[in-house]
Amino acid sequence: MPFWDWRGLALYEQHLNYLKEHDPDIFGYLEEEKKRQMDGIELIPSENLVSQGVLEALGSVATNKYSEGYPGKRYYGGNEVIDKIENTAIERAKKLFGAEHVNVQPNSGSPANMAVYWALLSPGDTALGMKLTEGGHLTHGHPVNFSGKLYNFLQYGVDKENEMLNYETIAQLADKEKPKLLLCGFTAYPRKIDFKKFRKIADETGAVCMADISHIGGLCATGVHENPSPYFDVVTTTTHKTLRGPRSAIIMCKKNFAEKIDKAVFPGLQGGPHEHVIAAKAVAFKEAATPEFKNYAAQIVKNAKKLAQVLMDNGLRLVSGGTDTHLMLVDVTAFGISGKGAETALEECHIYCNKNTIPFDTKSPWDPSGIRIGTPVLTTRGMKEKDMQEVGDFISDCLHNANDKEKLKQIRGRVNKFCLQFPFYK
């Protein structure tokens, strides 16, 4: 049985036996959440379903151990076995991504990015990142975030005409401003990134070249998307999303940046690493190195392209006219509703997405013009292109009937019945 297909196995429930007897409140909530995940269509592109192995590692005795420092150089005794776990995670990540050096201790994506800035920039230094409202992340220099407060982060976006990156414009901005660090990566941009062009811009302007591949980590690791790790200075990625591991992150870099990066993570920003999560990362890296996972990553993109086409055939406008990756942005204004209204209506049908700004949005980020959807969870559950027709029809039907409670109830029944074909957690 492939590692991602453990339908029918009951080990998950066995892990909850104690809770069932001694803490029925939390047990009940966990069962309720599991049912929600299985009964509905999860379209949030930053989410996924982890394997049995990842869950086992997360719930293991490694959570008991303090291990401040790094393998072979800890501030606590008794870390001989923990060192083996962390070294295994490091070596697997290096091999998976072709990286020279890997730090597996960051607790999530934002602290990973913070550690890179802390290591390579001084407060007030100029950096260049992508606008949040046009596809970037909060930590890519948004004014309300630490990145925008501590550093002089300038922002590039997408062309108004095609809603895609214009590398010539980015190069001109970099040449003018001479940033110390050039960052590429996205949280809501549906097209492939030409990493080689970013590398060229960084070289021409003398900038450190950094990529945040948190969303496409699983695609980069398998060659489904270009992998910047072998030739970028620094690469960060979360380990969930398309990589389908625990909710955490890693930093990859060239050897000449290794000491600064490691010192920024510890003791600069963190104390004791979460070794149970690092064990789970090691499990995920091993899974991601298999041929089955490569097929899975390719299927994510196939499903996304098919779903995008179905939505466009049903009259929805997609930002940039489609997708090359696992996600897409849908402009819902033609339906007379906002992104928040669309998210609420879809949730009534047990279809989960998130409201999202679209490029050049005139509405508030709390009630924007679009929604963001993706296919990682659908693909993990075993869905293929043929199933995207039905998923797309569900989404379209829901948005067309966003204010009709009875119609939404009928669609929810269809969704629940559809999901029974794709169990994952028993």
C-alpha positions in Angstrom: 0.0 0.0 0.0 1.5 3.4 -1.0 2.5 5.6 1.9 -0.2 8.2 1.0 -3.0 5.7 0.7 -3.8 4.3 4.1 -7.6 4.1 3.8 -9.0 1.6 6.1 -6.1 1.6 8.6 -7.1 2.4 12.2 -3.8 3.4 13.7 -4.9 7.1 13.9 -7.8 6.1 16.2 -5.5 3.9 18.3 -3.4 7.0 19.0 -6.5 8.6 20.4 -7.6 5.9 22.7 -6.3 7.7 25.8 -8.1 10.9 24.8 -11.3 9.0 24.1 -11.4 7.7 27.6 -9.8 10.5 29.7 -10.5 13.7 27.7 -13.6 13.2 25.7 -14.0 16.9 25.0 -10.7 17.1 23.0 -11.3 13.7 21.5 -14.7 14.8 20.3 -13.4 18.0 18.7 -10.6 16.0 16.9 -13.1 13.5 15.6 -15.4 16.4 14.5 -12.5 18.0 12.7 -11.5 14.8 11.0 -15.1 14.4 9.8 -15.1 17.9 8.5 -12.0 17.2 6.5 -13.4 14.0 5.0 -16.9 15.3 4.3 -15.9 18.4 2.4 -13.8 19.6 -0.5 -10.6 21.2 0.8 -9.4 23.8 -1.7 -7.1 25.9 0.5 -3.8 25.5 -1.4 -1.6 25.9 1.7 -3.2 22.8 3.3 -2.7 19.1 2.8 -3.2 15.7 4.5 -0.2 14.1 6.1 0.6 10.4 6.0 0.4 7.9 8.8 4.2 8.1 9.2 4.2 11.9 9.6 1.4 11.6 12.2 3.3 8.9 14.1 6.5 11.0 14.3 4.6 14.1 15.4 3.1 12.1 18.3 6.4 10.5 19.3 8.6 10.6 22.4 11.0 13.0 20.5 8.7 15.8 21.8 10.1 15.2 25.3 13.7 16.2 24.6 15.3 19.6 24.8 18.1 20.0 22.3 19.3 23.6 22.1 22.1 23.9 19.7 23.0 21.6 16.7 24.0 18.0 16.3 27.2 17.4 18.1 27.1 20.7 19.8 24.1 20.8 22.2 23.6 22.7 25.5 21.8 19.7 27.0 23.0 16.2 27.6 21.3 13.0 26.3 21.0 14.1 22.7 22.8 11.2 21.1 19.7 9.8 19.5 18.1 13.2 18.8 21.3 14.1 16.8 20.7 11.0 14.6 17.1 12.1 13.9 18.2 15.7 13.1 21.1 14.6 10.9 18.9 12.2 9.0 16.4 15.1 8.3 19.3 17.3 7.2 20.8 14.7 4.8 17.4 13.8 3.3 16.6 17.4 2.7 20.0 18.1 1.1 19.6 15.2 -1.2 15.9 15.9 -2.1 16.6 19.5 -3.0 20.2 19.4 -4.1 21.2 21.9 -1.4 24.6 22.4 0.0 23.5 23.2 3.5 20.1 22.8 5.3 18.8 24.0 8.7 15.8 22.0 9.7 15.1 23.8 12.9 12.8 26.7 11.9 9.3 26.2 13.4 7.4 27.7 10.4 7.8 29.7 7.3 7.7 33.2 8.7 10.5 32.5 11.3 12.5 30.9 8.5 12.3 34.1 6.5 13.0 36.2 9.5 16.2 34.1 10.2 17.5 34.7 6.7 16.9 38.5 7.0 18.4 38.5 10.5 21.5 36.7 9.1 22.1 38.6 5.9 20.6 42.1 6.4 20.9 44.9 8.9 17.9 47.0 10.0 17.2 49.6 7.3 18.9 47.6 4.5 17.1 47.6 1.2 15.5 44.5 -0.1 13.1 43.7 -2.9 10.1 41.4 -2.7 6.6 40.8 -4.2 3.6 42.8 -3.1 1.2 40.9 -0.8 -1.8 42.2 -2.8 -0.4 40.8 -6.0 0.8 37.4 -4.8 3.6 37.8 -2.3 3.6 37.0 1.4 3.4 39.2 4.5 7.0 38.4 5.2 8.1 39.6 1.8 8.1 43.2 3.0 4.5 44.2 3.8 4.5 47.4 6.0 2.5 45.8 8.8 4.9 42.9 9.1 8.3 42.8 10.8 9.9 42.6 7.4 8.5 45.9 6.3 9.1 47.5 9.6 12.8 46.5 10.1 14.0 46.7 6.6 13.6 49.0 3.6 11.6 46.5 1.5 10.6 47.7 -1.9 7.9 45.9 -3.7 7.4 44.6 -7.3 4.1 43.3 -8.6 2.5 42.0 -11.8 1.6 43.7 -15.1 -1.8 45.1 -15.2 -2.6 43.7 -18.6 -1.7 40.0 -18.2 -1.4 39.8 -14.3 2.0 38.1 -14.6 5.5 39.0 -13.5 7.4 41.3 -15.9 11.1 40.4 -15.4 12.3 43.4 -17.3 10.4 45.7 -15.0 11.8 43.9 -11.9 15.3 44.1 -13.4 14.9 47.9 -13.9 13.7 48.4 -10.3 16.6 46.3 -9.0 19.1 48.2 -11.1 17.8 51.5 -9.8 17.5 50.6 -6.1 20.5 48.1 -5.7 18.8 45.9 -3.1 21.1 43.9 -0.8 18.6 41.0 -1.1 16.3 40.0 -4.0 13.5 37.8 -3.0 11.2 35.8 -5.2 8.4 33.5 -4.3 4.7 33.7 -3.7 1.6 32.8 -1.8 -1.0 33.7 -4.4 0.6 33.8 -7.8 -0.6 31.0 -10.2 2.2 31.0 -12.7 5.6 29.4 -12.8 8.6 31.5 -11.7 11.6 31.8 -13.9 14.2 31.4 -11.2 17.1 31.7 -13.7 15.9 35.3 -14.6 15.8 36.2 -10.9 19.3 34.8 -10.5 20.5 36.9 -13.4 19.0 40.1 -12.0 20.6 39.4 -8.6 24.0 38.8 -10.2 23.8 42.0 -12.2 22.8 44.1 -9.2 25.0 42.4 -6.6 22.1 41.2 -4.5 21.8 38.1 -2.4 19.4 35.8 -4.3 16.7 34.3 -2.2 13.6 32.2 -3.0 10.7 31.4 -0.8 9.2 28.2 -2.4 6.9 27.4 0.5 3.9 26.9 -1.8 5.7 24.9 -4.5 8.3 23.0 -2.4 6.8 19.6 -3.3 6.8 20.6 -7.0 10.4 21.9 -6.9 11.6 18.8 -5.1 10.2 16.5 -7.8 11.1 18.6 -10.9 7.5 19.5 -11.6 8.6 23.1 -11.1 12.1 24.4 -11.6 14.1 24.0 -8.4 16.2 27.0 -7.4 18.0 25.3 -4.5 21.2 24.2 -6.4 22.0 27.7 -7.6 20.3 30.3 -5.4 22.1 31.7 -2.3 19.2 31.0 0.1 15.9 29.1 -0.3 13.2 28.8 2.4 10.2 26.5 2.3 7.5 25.3 4.6 7.3 21.6 4.8 3.5 21.3 4.6 1.6 22.5 1.5 2.7 20.6 -1.6 5.5 18.9 0.3 2.9 17.2 2.5 4.9 17.1 5.7 4.3 18.6 9.1 3.5 22.3 9.6 7.1 23.6 9.8 9.9 24.9 7.6 13.6 24.6 6.6 16.2 26.9 5.2 18.6 25.8 2.4 21.7 27.8 1.5 25.1 27.8 0.0 27.9 26.8 2.4 29.3 30.3 2.6 26.0 31.4 4.3 25.6 28.4 6.5 27.3 29.8 9.7 25.3 33.0 9.6 22.0 31.3 8.9 22.5 28.7 11.7 23.4 31.4 14.2 20.4 33.4 13.2 18.1 30.5 13.9 19.8 29.6 17.1 20.7 31.4 19.3 19.4 34.4 17.4 15.7 33.7 17.1 14.9 30.3 18.6 15.7 28.2 21.6 15.1 24.4 21.7 14.0 23.0 18.4 10.9 20.8 18.1 12.6 17.4 17.5 9.3 15.5 17.1 8.5 17.9 14.2 12.0 17.4 12.8 11.5 13.7 12.9 8.2 14.2 11.0 10.1 16.3 8.4 12.6 13.5 7.9 9.7 11.1 7.2 8.2 13.6 4.7 11.5 14.1 2.9 11.8 10.3 2.5 8.3 10.1 1.1 9.0 13.0 -1.3 12.0 11.2 -2.7 9.9 8.3 -4.1 8.6 7.9 -7.6 5.1 7.8 -6.3 5.4 11.3 -4.8 6.8 12.6 -8.1 3.7 11.2 -9.8 1.6 12.8 -7.1 3.2 16.2 -7.6 2.6 16.0 -11.3 -1.0 15.1 -10.7 -1.5 18.2 -8.5 -0.7 20.4 -11.5 -2.8 18.3 -13.9 -5.7 18.6 -11.6 -5.2 22.3 -11.1 -5.1 22.9 -14.9 -8.2 20.9 -15.4 -10.1 22.6 -12.6 -9.1 26.0 -13.9 -10.4 25.1 -17.3 -13.7 23.9 -15.9 -14.2 27.1 -13.9 -13.4 29.2 -17.0 -15.8 27.1 -19.0 -18.5 27.9 -16.4 -17.9 31.6 -16.8 -15.5 32.4 -14.0 -12.6 34.7 -14.5 -9.2 33.4 -13.4 -6.4 35.8 -12.6 -3.8 35.6 -15.4 -6.2 33.3 -17.3 -5.2 30.0 -15.7 -2.5 28.3 -13.7 0.8 26.6 -14.0 1.0 25.4 -10.5 -1.2 24.0 -7.7 -3.3 27.2 -7.2 -5.5 29.7 -8.9 -7.1 33.0 -8.1 -10.8 33.4 -9.0 -12.3 36.8 -9.5 -15.9 36.5 -8.2 -17.1 40.1 -8.8 -19.2 39.0 -11.8 -21.4 37.1 -9.5 -22.3 40.2 -7.5 -20.6 38.9 -4.4 -17.2 39.6 -2.7 -14.5 37.1 -1.9 -15.8 37.0 1.7 -19.3 36.2 0.4 -18.0 33.5 -1.9 -15.9 31.9 0.9 -19.0 31.9 3.1 -21.3 30.5 0.5 -18.8 27.7 -0.4 -18.4 26.8 3.2 -22.1 26.3 3.4 -21.6 23.7 0.8 -18.6 22.1 2.7 -16.2 23.5 0.1 -13.3 25.3 1.8 -11.3 28.1 0.3 -10.0 31.5 1.4 -10.9 35.0 0.4 -8.0 36.7 -1.4 -7.1 40.0 -3.0 -6.6 39.9 -6.7 -4.1 42.1 -8.5 -5.1 45.8 -8.4 -8.0 45.0 -6.1 -10.0 48.1 -5.1 -11.7 46.3 -2.2 -10.4 45.7 1.4 -8.2 42.6 2.1 -10.9 41.6 4.6 -13.5 41.6 1.9 -11.6 41.4 -1.3 -12.7 40.6 -4.9 -11.4 37.0 -5.2 -10.9 33.6 -3.7 -7.8 31.4 -3.7 -8.1 27.7 -4.4 -5.8 24.8 -5.0 -5.6 21.0 -5.6 -3.0 19.5 -3.1 -5.6 18.0 -0.8 -7.9 16.8 -3.6 -4.9 15.0 -5.2 -3.8 13.5 -1.9 -7.3 12.0 -1.6 -6.9 10.3 -5.0 -8.8 12.6 -7.3 -7.9 12.9 -11.0 -8.7 15.2 -13.8 -12.1 13.6 -14.4 -13.1 14.4 -10.8 -12.2 18.1 -11.3 -15.2 18.4 -13.6 -17.5 17.7 -10.7 -15.5 19.8 -8.3 -15.6 22.7 -10.7 -19.3 22.3 -11.2 -19.9 22.3 -7.5 -18.0 25.6 -7.1 -19.8 27.2 -10.0 -23.2 26.1 -8.8 -22.5 27.4 -5.4 -21.4 30.8 -6.6 -24.3 31.1 -8.9 -26.6 30.4 -5.9 -24.7 32.2 -3.2 -27.8 33.7 -1.6 -30.1 30.8 -2.0 -29.9 28.8 1.3 -32.0 25.9 0.0 -29.9 25.5 -3.2 -26.7 25.6 -1.1 -28.1 22.9 1.2 -28.8 20.7 -1.9 -25.2 21.3 -3.2 -23.8 20.4 0.2 -25.6 17.0 0.0 -24.0 16.4 -3.4 -20.6 17.4 -2.1 -20.9 15.0 0.9 -21.9 12.1 -1.3 -19.0 12.9 -3.7 -16.5 12.9 -0.9 -17.4 9.4 0.2 -15.6 8.1 -2.9 -12.3 9.5 -1.6 -11.7 8.5 2.0 -8.3 9.1 3.6 -8.5 9.1 7.4 -10.8 6.3 8.4 
